[in-house]
Amino acid sequence: MILVRHAHAGSKAAWHQADEMRPLSTLGLAQAQALVTTLAADDITTVWCSPSVRCRQSVEPLAAARGLHVRTSSQLSKTAHPAWLLAWLQDIGADAPWVVCTHGEVLTRPLHRRPQGRGRLEVATRDQTAKGALWRVGTHPHRPDGRLQLAYTPLTPTRWSSPSKETHPALRDAL
């Protein structure tokens, strides 16, 4: 299973509609395309995401490249409790050929929590929680209790260059 934090979205302050409708920025659209390249060698049969526009946009290019439909679940929404994600990972299993895209609010609490007991996650590094980040979920090789381990995987750049603040004013907060 591969967990994805949605790609960069436009500014919350500049958005005057429901937050669930906030789309990806130019940088976020490039990150979504990079996800296709980064996961090119992975066997993926199912793509899940939060119902928010930015999560859907983050995984739509990947799903399209694989001929898959994007499935949504409110349990991946911004207000979902992180414990649900942990339980889902434990129940489904780390080896499921799925991509699951959600929000930082759902991902960062489990990622930054010290592992204690079955179902907790062990993370290789605590710094890698930027928008567009992804982690491969696996069973910890040295733990008989089924503890899960996450390994950060950087996006493979595609044909984009770093946008400048002057060229992309919507990205001022991100750069």
Secondary structure as UniProt FT lines:
FT   STRAND          2..5
FT   TURN            12..14
FT   HELIX           19..21
FT   HELIX           26..38
FT   TURN            39..41
FT   STRAND          46..49
FT   HELIX           53..66
FT   STRAND          70..72
FT   HELIX           74..76
FT   TURN            78..79
FT   HELIX           82..92
FT   TURN            94..95
FT   STRAND          98..102
FT   HELIX           104..112
FT   TURN            118..119
FT   STRAND          121..123
FT   TURN            131..132
FT   STRAND          134..139
FT   TURN            141..142
FT   TURN            144..145
FT   STRAND          148..153
FT   TURN            165..167
FT   HELIX           169..171
FT   TURN            172..174
//
